[in-house]
Amino acid sequence: MARLIDMTYLRYGLASVCALAADVAMFTALMSAGMMASLASGAGYGFGIGVHWLISSRVVFARQTHVRGSDQRRQQKLLFAGSALLGLGLTMCIVGAGTGLGLDPSAAKAIAVIVSFQAIWLVRRLYVFAS
């Protein structure tokens, strides 16, 4: 069981790297266009959420993902979206507070990534994709 959790954590980490790449690309593009850092981080995070769902539901937690079109699948999507909102809130608050304290937006974003990764992993593992 511990090995399975370790492999799932590794796959989740790789999925998160892909989602983070999408997130950071969007964040960077929006910051370059002049958007406020906290809003750009939220938009980037939102884009990353979509990428993460696709990878998580098809690769990371494929055995725990319910059949498409089922009520359980809809509930799972809602729980995933709820966990994403938790991560979004954490991200926006950390980036907003960090930049408010004078941190570079990228440094604040890096801190937010570390905190939200651990929090959301636990929520998704224990609730969204529980066996």
Beta strands, then each sheet from edge to edge (+ up, - down):
end
